[in-house]
Amino acid sequence: MSDTLARPADAGGSPRSNAVVAVLALAGIVVSLMQTLVIPIVPELPKLLHASASDTIWAVTATLLAASVATPVVGRLGDMFGKRRLLLVSIVLLVAGSVVCALSDSLAPMIIGRTLQGLAAAVVPLGISIMRDVLPKERLTSSIALMSASLGVGGALGLPTAAFIADRFDWHILFWTSAALGAVAFALVLTLVPESKVRAGGRFDLIGAIGLSTALVSLLLAVSKGSTWGWTSGTTLGLFATAVVVLLAWGAYELRTSQPLVDLRTLARRQVLFTNLASVAFGFSMFAMSLVLPQLLQLPTQTGYGLGKSMLTVGLVLAPQGLVMMAMAPVSAAITKAKGPKITLMIGAVIVAAGYSLNIVLMSEVWHLILVSCIIGAGVGFAYGAMPALIMGAVPATETAAANSLNTLMRSIGTSFASALAGVILAQMTTTFGTTALPSENGFKTVMAIGAGAAVLAFVLASFLPGRRTAAVQAAPAASGPAEQAEVAGAKS
C-alpha cells in the first residue's frame, strides 16, 4: 500500500490525490484513443500497405487478439509485482507499437505495431486498481467512475481527431500522435503516481496463462473472422471447438492449482459472476451503436435513410457521447454512494435500453443520432462506473487488478459477439442501391432492437446482485508492516 494512504495530507481532495486521478484518467484516454485511431483509414489500408483487404483487416484483428491475451495476464502480474510497474510497461508497449506503425509502409510491421498497442489494453483496470490502493476511501467511488469513463471519452474524441488528421495530413501522423501522447502519459505516471505496496506474491501461473490465452484467441478469432471464412467452415468450427475444449481443461487445472491465474471460486461469487455477465451484455449493447450510427451517417441520402455524411462528421456526431460519459461520472458516483452500485448499474441499463428504443423511431436527422448517442453514452457512463465498484466490493485487495482486468475482458467479449451478430444481420437484411447491396433500414432497426434487448438483459442480470450493504467498494487496508502485509496477501473473503 502506498504511503500516501497513511498521510493526512493526502486525504480528501488534496492536490496529490487529484493529480493521481487526473494522470490515471489521462492514461486511460490515451489507450482508448488507440482503439479508434485506425478506423478512419481502414478502407484505405489495402492501398496504403500494398496488400489485399482481407489481409489488412488483421491490423484491426491483431489488436483485439493481443488485448484479449494481455488484459487478464497483465492484471494478474500487476497484483503480484506492482500495478504501477505493469501500468508503465503497458504504456511503453503502446508507445513502441505506435512508433512501429508510424514507421511502417507494409502490412507486417503494421500488424506487429498494432499487436504491441493491443498489449496495452490493461491500463484502465490497472489504473482503477491503483486507485483502490492509494486513494482515501471517500475519493474511491467518484475516481473509479471517472477512470471508467475515460474509455468512452478517448474513443469518442479519438474518432473525429483521427478523421481530421487522416483527411488533412499523412496517415503516419496518427501514430506519431499516439506515440507522443503515450510518452506524456508515461512521464506523468512515473512522476506523480505512487506504487501500491499491496502485492499478492507467489508464483505466476504460466500454464494457466497459456491455456486462457489459447482459448480466448481461438474464440475471438472464430467470432471476428467467421463471416469471412464461413460460419460452418472447418476452420471456424475447429476454432470454436478448440476454445471450448481448452477452456474446460483450463478451468479444471485452475481449480486444482494452488496459485491460479484466475481464482474461479472468487469468480463464482454471486456479485462477481453477475457483474461479469452484465458486462458481457453491456459490451454487446454498446457496440451495436458504434456499428449502426456511423453507417447511417455515411450511407447515401438516395437510400432514403442514409445521411450522406463524411467520416469527420461521423466523429463529430459521436464526440458528444464521450463528454456525456465524463459528465455522468460524478452523478454515477453520487448514486452509488447513496443507493449502491447495483442501483447505478440498473439505471444505466434502463437508460441504454431507452436510447436504443428511441433510435428505432428517430434516425432520419443528424440531431436524432446525436441525441441517441448521448442518451446511450449517459447509460454506459452509469454502468461503467458501477462495474468496478461491484467487482472490488467482492474481491480481496490482492486480486483487484486481475478481477478488474477480467471484467474488462468480459465487455470486450460482448463487443466481439455484437460485431459478429450485427454483421450477419446487416449482411442478410439488404436493399439494392444501383448494383450494390447495402444494409436495409429494417436491418439497422433490428440491430438496434437487439441492442435494447441486451441492455434489458443486463438489467435483469444486475437485479440478481446483492444489495448495497454487501456491494460497496472498500479501500485496500494499509499494509505498513510485515504482519499486516502477510494478512493482506492471504485475504480470501
C-alpha positions as CSV (number, residue, x, y, z in Angstrom):
1,M,0.0,0.0,0.0
2,S,1.3,3.4,-0.8
3,D,2.5,5.6,2.0
4,T,0.0,8.2,0.7
5,L,-2.8,6.5,2.4
6,A,-1.2,6.9,5.8
7,R,-0.5,10.6,5.4
8,P,-3.3,13.0,6.5
9,A,-2.1,15.5,3.8
10,D,-3.4,13.1,1.2
11,A,-6.9,12.8,2.5
12,G,-10.0,14.1,0.7
13,G,-9.4,16.3,-2.3
14,S,-5.7,17.0,-1.8
15,P,-3.6,18.1,-4.8
16,R,-1.7,14.8,-4.6
17,S,-4.9,12.7,-4.9
18,N,-6.3,14.9,-7.6
19,A,-3.1,14.5,-9.6
20,V,-3.2,10.7,-9.3
21,V,-6.8,10.6,-10.5
22,A,-6.1,13.0,-13.4
23,V,-3.0,11.2,-14.6
24,L,-4.6,7.7,-14.5
25,A,-7.7,9.0,-16.3
26,L,-5.4,10.6,-19.0
27,A,-3.6,7.2,-19.4
28,G,-7.0,5.6,-19.9
29,I,-8.0,8.1,-22.5
30,V,-4.7,7.6,-24.4
31,V,-5.1,3.9,-24.5
32,S,-8.8,4.1,-25.7
33,L,-7.7,6.6,-28.4
34,M,-5.5,3.8,-29.7
35,Q,-8.6,1.7,-30.3
36,T,-10.3,4.2,-32.7
37,L,-7.1,5.5,-34.2
38,V,-7.1,3.3,-37.3
39,I,-10.9,3.4,-38.0
40,P,-10.8,6.4,-40.5
41,I,-8.1,4.7,-42.6
42,V,-9.4,1.1,-42.6
43,P,-10.9,1.5,-46.2
44,E,-7.5,2.9,-47.4
45,L,-5.3,0.3,-45.8
46,P,-5.1,-2.0,-48.8
47,K,-3.7,0.9,-50.9
48,L,-1.5,2.3,-48.1
49,L,0.0,-1.1,-47.1
50,H,0.1,-2.6,-50.6
51,A,-2.0,-5.7,-49.5
52,S,-5.4,-7.1,-50.0
53,A,-8.4,-6.0,-48.0
54,S,-8.7,-9.5,-46.4
55,D,-5.1,-9.2,-45.2
56,T,-5.2,-5.6,-44.0
57,I,-8.1,-6.3,-41.6
58,W,-5.5,-8.1,-39.5
59,A,-4.4,-4.6,-38.5
60,V,-7.6,-4.5,-36.5
61,T,-7.9,-8.1,-35.5
62,A,-4.4,-8.3,-34.2
63,T,-5.2,-5.6,-31.7
64,L,-8.3,-7.4,-30.5
65,L,-6.5,-10.7,-30.0
66,A,-3.5,-9.1,-28.3
67,A,-5.8,-7.2,-25.9
68,S,-7.7,-10.4,-25.0
69,V,-4.4,-12.1,-24.0
70,A,-2.8,-9.2,-22.3
71,T,-5.8,-8.0,-20.2
72,P,-6.1,-10.9,-17.7
73,V,-2.3,-11.8,-17.8
74,V,-1.1,-8.2,-17.1
75,G,-3.8,-7.8,-14.4
76,R,-2.5,-10.8,-12.5
77,L,1.1,-9.7,-12.9
78,G,0.1,-6.3,-11.6
79,D,-1.3,-7.9,-8.4
80,M,1.9,-9.9,-8.0
81,F,4.7,-7.5,-8.9
82,G,3.2,-4.0,-8.7
83,K,0.3,-2.4,-10.5
84,R,2.1,0.9,-11.3
85,R,5.1,-1.1,-12.7
86,L,2.8,-3.1,-15.1
87,L,1.0,0.1,-16.0
88,L,4.3,1.7,-17.1
89,V,5.2,-1.4,-19.0
90,S,1.8,-1.3,-20.8
91,I,2.3,2.3,-21.8
92,V,5.8,1.5,-23.1
93,L,4.3,-1.2,-25.3
94,L,1.7,1.3,-26.5
95,V,4.5,3.8,-27.4
96,A,6.6,1.1,-29.1
97,G,3.7,-0.1,-31.1
98,S,2.8,3.4,-32.2
99,V,6.3,4.1,-33.4
100,V,6.4,0.8,-35.3
101,C,3.2,1.7,-37.0
102,A,4.4,5.2,-37.7
103,L,7.4,3.8,-39.5
104,S,5.6,1.2,-41.5
105,D,4.6,1.2,-45.1
106,S,3.8,-2.5,-45.4
107,L,1.5,-5.0,-43.7
108,A,3.9,-7.0,-41.5
109,P,5.2,-4.1,-39.4
110,M,1.7,-2.6,-39.1
111,I,0.4,-5.8,-37.7
112,I,3.4,-6.0,-35.3
113,G,2.8,-2.4,-34.2
114,R,-1.0,-2.9,-33.7
115,T,-0.3,-6.1,-31.7
116,L,2.0,-4.1,-29.4
117,Q,-0.7,-1.5,-29.0
118,G,-3.2,-4.1,-28.1
119,L,-0.9,-5.4,-25.3
120,A,-1.5,-2.1,-23.5
121,A,-5.3,-2.8,-23.0
122,A,-4.9,-3.4,-19.3
123,V,-4.2,0.2,-18.5
124,V,-7.7,1.1,-17.4
125,P,-8.2,-1.9,-15.0
126,L,-4.7,-1.4,-13.6
127,G,-5.5,2.3,-13.0
128,I,-8.7,1.5,-11.2
129,S,-6.9,-1.0,-9.0
130,I,-4.2,1.6,-8.2
131,M,-6.9,4.0,-7.1
132,R,-8.2,1.4,-4.6
133,D,-4.8,1.1,-3.1
134,V,-3.6,4.7,-2.9
135,L,-6.7,6.9,-2.6
136,P,-8.6,7.6,0.6
137,K,-11.9,5.8,0.8
138,E,-14.1,8.9,0.3
139,R,-12.5,9.5,-3.1
140,L,-12.8,6.0,-4.5
141,T,-16.3,5.9,-6.0
142,S,-16.0,9.2,-7.9
143,S,-12.5,8.4,-9.1
144,I,-13.4,4.9,-10.3
145,A,-16.3,6.3,-12.2
146,L,-14.1,8.9,-13.9
147,M,-11.5,6.3,-14.8
148,S,-14.1,4.1,-16.3
149,A,-15.5,7.0,-18.3
150,S,-12.1,7.5,-19.9
151,L,-12.7,4.5,-22.1
152,G,-15.7,6.3,-23.7
153,V,-14.1,9.7,-23.7
154,G,-11.0,8.5,-25.6
155,G,-13.0,6.6,-28.1
156,A,-15.5,9.3,-28.8
157,L,-12.9,12.1,-29.1
158,G,-10.4,9.9,-30.9
159,L,-12.6,9.3,-33.9
160,P,-13.1,12.9,-35.0
161,T,-9.5,13.7,-34.2
162,A,-8.2,10.7,-36.2
163,A,-10.6,11.5,-39.1
164,F,-9.3,15.1,-39.2
165,I,-5.7,14.1,-39.2
166,A,-6.2,11.3,-41.8
167,D,-8.1,13.7,-44.0
168,R,-5.5,16.6,-44.0
169,F,-2.1,15.0,-43.2
170,D,-0.1,12.0,-43.9
171,W,-1.6,9.0,-42.2
172,H,1.6,8.2,-40.3
173,I,0.9,11.3,-38.2
174,L,-1.9,9.4,-36.5
175,F,0.6,7.0,-34.9
176,W,3.2,9.6,-34.2
177,T,0.5,11.5,-32.2
178,S,-0.3,8.3,-30.4
179,A,3.3,7.8,-29.5
180,A,3.7,11.3,-28.2
181,L,0.6,11.1,-26.1
182,G,1.8,7.8,-24.7
183,A,5.2,9.3,-23.8
184,V,3.5,12.1,-21.9
185,A,1.3,9.6,-20.0
186,F,4.4,7.6,-19.2
187,A,6.2,10.6,-17.8
188,L,3.2,11.7,-15.7
189,V,2.6,8.3,-14.3
190,L,6.3,7.9,-13.4
191,T,6.4,11.3,-11.7
192,L,3.0,11.5,-10.0
193,V,1.5,8.1,-9.4
194,P,2.8,6.2,-6.3
195,E,3.4,2.4,-6.4
196,S,1.0,0.3,-4.3
197,K,2.5,-1.9,-1.7
198,V,-0.4,-4.3,-1.8
199,R,1.0,-7.4,-3.5
200,A,-0.3,-10.9,-3.9
201,G,3.2,-12.5,-4.2
202,G,3.5,-16.2,-5.1
203,R,4.3,-17.8,-8.4
204,F,2.9,-16.8,-11.8
205,D,0.6,-19.4,-13.3
206,L,2.3,-19.8,-16.7
207,I,0.3,-22.9,-17.7
208,G,-3.0,-21.1,-16.8
209,A,-1.9,-18.0,-18.8
210,I,-1.1,-20.1,-21.9
211,G,-4.4,-22.1,-21.5
212,L,-6.6,-19.0,-21.1
213,S,-4.8,-17.2,-24.0
214,T,-5.2,-20.1,-26.3
215,A,-9.0,-20.4,-25.5
216,L,-9.6,-16.6,-25.9
217,V,-7.6,-16.3,-29.1
218,S,-9.5,-19.3,-30.6
219,L,-12.8,-17.9,-29.6
220,L,-12.3,-14.3,-30.7
221,L,-10.6,-15.3,-33.9
222,A,-13.6,-17.5,-34.8
223,V,-16.1,-14.8,-33.9
224,S,-14.2,-12.0,-35.7
225,K,-13.3,-13.9,-38.8
226,G,-16.3,-16.3,-39.0
227,S,-18.2,-14.2,-41.5
228,T,-15.2,-14.1,-43.8
229,W,-14.3,-17.8,-43.5
230,G,-17.9,-19.0,-43.3
231,W,-19.6,-19.9,-40.0
232,T,-19.8,-23.6,-41.0
233,S,-16.3,-23.8,-42.4
234,G,-13.8,-26.3,-40.9
235,T,-11.5,-23.5,-39.7
236,T,-14.3,-21.6,-37.8
237,L,-15.8,-24.7,-36.3
238,G,-12.4,-26.0,-35.3
239,L,-11.5,-22.8,-33.5
240,F,-14.8,-22.8,-31.6
241,A,-14.2,-26.5,-30.6
242,T,-10.7,-25.7,-29.6
243,A,-11.9,-22.8,-27.4
244,V,-14.5,-25.0,-25.7
245,V,-12.1,-27.9,-25.0
246,V,-9.2,-25.7,-23.9
247,L,-11.4,-23.6,-21.7
248,L,-12.8,-26.7,-19.9
249,A,-9.3,-28.1,-19.4
250,W,-8.1,-24.7,-18.2
251,G,-10.9,-24.5,-15.7
252,A,-10.2,-27.9,-14.3
253,Y,-6.5,-27.0,-14.0
254,E,-7.2,-23.6,-12.3
255,L,-9.4,-25.3,-9.7
256,R,-6.6,-27.7,-8.8
257,T,-3.6,-25.4,-8.7
258,S,-2.8,-23.5,-5.5
259,Q,-1.9,-20.2,-7.2
260,P,-4.2,-19.9,-10.2
261,L,-4.1,-17.1,-12.8
262,V,-7.9,-16.6,-12.2
263,D,-9.4,-17.7,-8.9
264,L,-12.5,-19.4,-10.2
265,R,-14.0,-19.7,-6.8
266,T,-13.9,-15.9,-6.4
267,L,-15.3,-15.6,-9.9
268,A,-18.2,-17.8,-9.0
269,R,-19.3,-15.5,-6.2
270,R,-22.7,-14.0,-7.0
271,Q,-21.6,-10.4,-7.0
272,V,-18.6,-11.1,-9.3
273,L,-20.4,-13.6,-11.5
274,F,-23.5,-11.4,-12.3
275,T,-21.4,-8.3,-12.7
276,N,-19.3,-10.0,-15.3
277,L,-22.4,-11.4,-17.1
278,A,-23.9,-8.0,-17.1
279,S,-20.6,-6.6,-18.5
280,V,-20.9,-9.0,-21.5
281,A,-24.4,-7.8,-22.1
282,F,-23.3,-4.1,-21.9
283,G,-20.3,-4.7,-24.1
284,F,-22.7,-6.2,-26.7
285,S,-25.2,-3.4,-26.4
286,M,-22.6,-0.5,-26.6
287,F,-21.1,-1.9,-29.8
288,A,-24.4,-2.0,-31.6
289,M,-24.5,1.8,-31.5
290,S,-20.8,2.0,-32.7
291,L,-21.7,-0.1,-35.7
292,V,-25.1,1.3,-36.7
293,L,-24.7,5.1,-36.3
294,P,-21.6,5.5,-38.5
295,Q,-23.2,3.6,-41.3
296,L,-26.5,5.5,-41.1
297,L,-24.5,8.7,-41.3
298,Q,-22.4,7.7,-44.2
299,L,-24.8,5.9,-46.5
300,P,-26.0,7.9,-49.5
301,T,-29.1,10.0,-49.0
302,Q,-30.7,8.4,-52.1
303,T,-31.3,5.3,-50.0
304,G,-34.0,7.2,-48.1
305,Y,-32.5,6.6,-44.7
306,G,-28.7,7.3,-45.1
307,L,-27.5,10.9,-44.4
308,G,-24.5,11.0,-46.8
309,K,-22.0,12.5,-44.3
310,S,-18.2,12.2,-44.2
311,M,-16.1,10.3,-41.6
312,L,-15.2,13.6,-40.0
313,T,-18.9,14.4,-39.5
314,V,-19.4,10.9,-38.0
315,G,-16.7,11.6,-35.5
316,L,-18.2,15.0,-34.6
317,V,-21.6,13.4,-34.1
318,L,-20.3,10.7,-31.8
319,A,-17.9,13.0,-29.9
320,P,-20.6,14.5,-27.5
321,Q,-21.2,10.9,-26.3
322,G,-17.8,10.8,-24.7
323,L,-18.3,14.2,-23.0
324,V,-21.7,13.0,-21.6
325,M,-20.0,9.9,-20.2
326,M,-17.5,12.1,-18.4
327,A,-20.2,14.4,-17.2
328,M,-22.1,11.3,-15.8
329,A,-19.2,10.1,-13.8
330,P,-19.9,12.3,-10.7
331,V,-23.6,11.6,-11.0
332,S,-22.9,7.8,-11.2
333,A,-20.7,8.1,-8.1
334,A,-23.3,10.1,-6.1
335,I,-26.0,7.4,-6.8
336,T,-23.5,4.6,-5.9
337,K,-22.8,6.3,-2.6
338,A,-26.4,6.9,-1.8
339,K,-28.0,3.7,-3.2
340,G,-25.2,1.3,-4.0
341,P,-23.5,0.3,-7.3
342,K,-26.3,-2.3,-8.1
343,I,-28.9,0.5,-8.5
344,T,-26.4,2.6,-10.6
345,L,-25.9,-0.4,-12.9
346,M,-29.6,-1.0,-13.3
347,I,-30.3,2.7,-14.0
348,G,-27.6,2.6,-16.7
349,A,-29.2,-0.4,-18.3
350,V,-32.6,1.3,-18.4
351,I,-31.1,4.4,-20.0
352,V,-29.3,2.4,-22.7
353,A,-32.4,0.4,-23.5
354,A,-34.4,3.7,-23.8
355,G,-31.7,5.2,-26.1
356,Y,-31.9,2.2,-28.5
357,S,-35.7,2.2,-28.4
358,L,-35.7,5.9,-29.3
359,N,-33.2,5.3,-32.1
360,I,-35.7,2.9,-33.8
361,V,-38.1,5.8,-34.4
362,L,-35.5,8.7,-34.5
363,M,-32.9,8.0,-37.2
364,S,-33.6,10.4,-40.0
365,E,-31.7,13.5,-38.9
366,V,-28.2,14.2,-37.7
367,W,-29.6,15.7,-34.4
368,H,-31.6,12.5,-33.9
369,L,-28.4,10.5,-33.9
370,I,-26.5,13.0,-31.6
371,L,-29.4,12.8,-29.1
372,V,-29.5,9.0,-29.2
373,S,-25.7,8.6,-28.8
374,C,-25.7,11.0,-25.9
375,I,-28.5,9.1,-24.1
376,I,-26.8,5.8,-24.7
377,G,-23.5,7.3,-23.6
378,A,-25.1,8.5,-20.3
379,G,-26.3,5.0,-19.6
380,V,-22.9,3.5,-20.4
381,G,-21.3,6.1,-18.1
382,F,-23.6,5.0,-15.2
383,A,-22.8,1.3,-15.9
384,Y,-19.1,1.5,-16.4
385,G,-18.7,3.5,-13.2
386,A,-20.7,0.9,-11.2
387,M,-19.0,-2.3,-12.5
388,P,-15.5,-1.8,-11.0
389,A,-17.2,-0.8,-7.7
390,L,-19.1,-4.1,-7.7
391,I,-16.1,-6.1,-8.5
392,M,-13.9,-4.5,-5.9
393,G,-16.6,-4.9,-3.3
394,A,-16.3,-8.7,-3.7
395,V,-12.6,-9.4,-4.1
396,P,-9.5,-9.1,-1.8
397,A,-7.2,-6.2,-2.4
398,T,-4.5,-8.6,-3.6
399,E,-6.8,-9.7,-6.5
400,T,-8.1,-6.3,-7.6
401,A,-6.1,-5.9,-10.8
402,A,-6.8,-9.4,-12.0
403,A,-10.5,-9.1,-11.2
404,N,-10.9,-5.7,-12.9
405,S,-9.0,-7.0,-15.9
406,L,-11.3,-10.0,-16.3
407,N,-14.3,-7.7,-16.1
408,T,-12.8,-5.5,-18.9
409,L,-12.3,-8.7,-20.9
410,M,-15.9,-9.6,-20.4
411,R,-17.0,-6.3,-22.0
412,S,-14.6,-7.0,-25.0
413,I,-16.1,-10.4,-25.5
414,G,-19.6,-8.9,-25.6
415,T,-18.4,-6.4,-28.1
416,S,-16.9,-9.1,-30.3
417,F,-20.1,-11.1,-30.3
418,A,-22.1,-8.0,-31.1
419,S,-19.9,-7.3,-34.1
420,A,-20.3,-10.8,-35.4
421,L,-24.1,-10.9,-34.9
422,A,-24.7,-7.4,-36.3
423,G,-22.6,-8.2,-39.3
424,V,-24.6,-11.3,-40.0
425,I,-27.9,-9.4,-39.7
426,L,-26.8,-6.5,-41.9
427,A,-25.4,-8.8,-44.5
428,Q,-28.7,-10.7,-44.7
429,M,-31.1,-7.8,-44.5
430,T,-30.1,-5.7,-47.5
431,T,-31.5,-3.4,-50.1
432,T,-30.2,-2.8,-53.7
433,F,-28.8,0.6,-54.4
434,G,-27.8,0.7,-58.1
435,T,-25.8,-2.5,-58.4
436,T,-24.7,-2.6,-54.8
437,A,-26.3,-4.4,-51.9
438,L,-26.5,-2.1,-48.8
439,P,-27.8,-2.8,-45.3
440,S,-31.6,-2.1,-45.2
441,E,-33.3,0.3,-42.8
442,N,-35.1,-2.6,-41.2
443,G,-31.7,-4.3,-40.7
444,F,-30.5,-1.3,-38.7
445,K,-33.7,-1.2,-36.7
446,T,-33.2,-4.9,-36.0
447,V,-29.7,-4.4,-34.7
448,M,-30.9,-1.5,-32.5
449,A,-33.7,-3.6,-31.1
450,I,-31.2,-6.3,-30.2
451,G,-29.0,-3.6,-28.6
452,A,-32.0,-2.6,-26.5
453,G,-32.7,-6.3,-25.6
454,A,-29.0,-6.7,-24.5
455,A,-29.4,-3.7,-22.2
456,V,-32.6,-5.2,-20.8
457,L,-30.7,-8.5,-20.2
458,A,-28.1,-6.5,-18.3
459,F,-30.8,-5.0,-16.2
460,V,-32.2,-8.5,-15.3
461,L,-28.7,-9.8,-14.5
462,A,-28.0,-6.8,-12.3
463,S,-31.2,-7.5,-10.4
464,F,-29.6,-10.7,-9.0
465,L,-26.7,-8.7,-7.5
466,P,-26.6,-8.3,-3.7
467,G,-27.9,-5.0,-2.2
468,R,-26.0,-2.0,-1.0
469,R,-24.7,-3.5,2.2
470,T,-22.5,-6.2,0.6
471,A,-21.8,-4.5,-2.7
472,A,-19.9,-1.3,-1.7
473,V,-16.3,-1.0,-2.7
474,Q,-13.8,-0.8,0.1
475,A,-10.4,0.8,0.1
476,A,-7.4,-1.5,0.4
477,P,-6.3,-1.9,4.0
478,A,-2.9,-0.3,4.9
479,A,-0.1,-2.8,5.0
480,S,2.6,-0.9,6.7
481,G,4.4,-3.8,8.4
482,P,5.3,-7.4,7.6
483,A,2.4,-8.8,9.7
484,E,-0.1,-6.6,8.0
485,Q,1.3,-7.3,4.6
486,A,1.0,-11.0,5.2
487,E,-2.6,-10.6,6.3
488,V,-3.5,-8.7,3.1
489,A,-1.7,-11.2,0.9
490,G,-3.6,-14.0,2.4
491,A,-7.0,-12.4,2.4
492,K,-9.7,-14.6,0.8
493,S,-13.1,-13.3,1.7
